[in-house]
């Protein structure tokens, strides 16, 4: 009889053990949900950064192929591309060689987090 009682007390889980197990599982599930939200946000930022890079390359081609060199100094323009509005900041400076200009481009979305930077060298004449 004592043997049967020992078996009865050792079989199954107590309520406290079940609550601890459920709390551990719920913490793990919440961590996975947060990780999923982080992955979605990161994918959105990557999308914006990629398109910002394309906008920067487009602006670089415009500056490179324009027969007139850009004016030296800082300027900013707004550009629409891929159904979004972008702010293109450009800084034009002389280089050690007077026949070349350095152009730094930074492209940011008007709303959002992605950005791209690009530097080109073009003739000053």
N, C-alpha and C positions, 0 to 999 in steps of 0.2 A: 504494500500500500504506500509506503514511503517513497518507493521507486516511482509509482504512478503520479504521486503529487509532484515530485521533482520534475517529471516530464511535462506536466501541465504548466508549471510556472516558467519553464524555459521555452515553451513554444510560442511563436508569434512575437509581435512588437508591442511595446507600450505606447500609450498616447503621446508621451513626451518624445519618444524616438521618431514617431511619425511626423510630429510637428517640426522637429529638427530637420528631418529629411525633406519635407515640403519647403521649408525656408531655404535650404541649400539649393534646391531645384529652382525655386522662384528667383533667387539671386542670379543664378546662371542664365535663366531665361531673360531677365532684364538686361544682363550684360550683352547677350546676343542681339537684343533689340537695339541697344545703343550702338553696337558695332555696325549693324545694318544701316542705321541712320547716318553714321559717320561715312560709310561707304557711298551712300547716295549723295551726300553733300560733296564728298571728294570728287565723285564722277562729274557733278555739275561744275565744280571749279575747274576741272581738267578740260571740260568742254569749252568753257569761257576762255581759258588760257590758250587753247588750240586755235579758236577763232580769232582771238586777239593777235596771235602770231601771224595768221593769214592777213589780217588787216594791216599789220606792220609791214609785211612783205609787199603788199599791194602799194602802200604809201612809198616804200623804198623804190619800187619800180617807177612810180610816177616821178619821184625826185631824180632818179638816175637818168630817165629818158627825156626830161624837160630840157630843152636847149638852153634856157636861162638858169643860171645857178640860183639857189635859194639865198635869201638875205641872211647875213650873219646875225645870230642872236636866238632868242627863245620865242616860240610861238605855239599856239594850240588851235586845232580845228576839230570840228565834229564830223563824223563820218557814219553813214548808215550801211550796215553790211549784215547779211544773214538775219534780217528782220530785227536787228538790234542797233542801238545807237552807241557809238564809241567815241572816246576822246583821245585824239592823237596829239601828243606833246612832242615837239621836235626842238632840238638844240643844234644849231649850226655853228661850227667854230673852224677857224683856220688850223692848219697843221704846220709842222716844221717846214714842209714843202709848200711854197706859196701857190703852186698850181693845183693843190688838192684841198678839199673841204671834208671835214668830219661831220657826219650827221647822226645824232643819237635820237632814236625814236622810242617813245614809251606809249603803249596803247592800253587803255583801261575801258571797261564798259561803264556807261553812265550809271548803271545800277548793277551791282554784283561785285565779285571778288577777284576774278581772274585778271591777269595782266601779262603783257609781253614787252620785251625790250629788244631792240635791234640797232646795230651801229653799221653804217656804211661809209665808204670813202668815195667821193666823186670828184671829177675835175671842177676847178673853180671858174673855168671859162667855157 
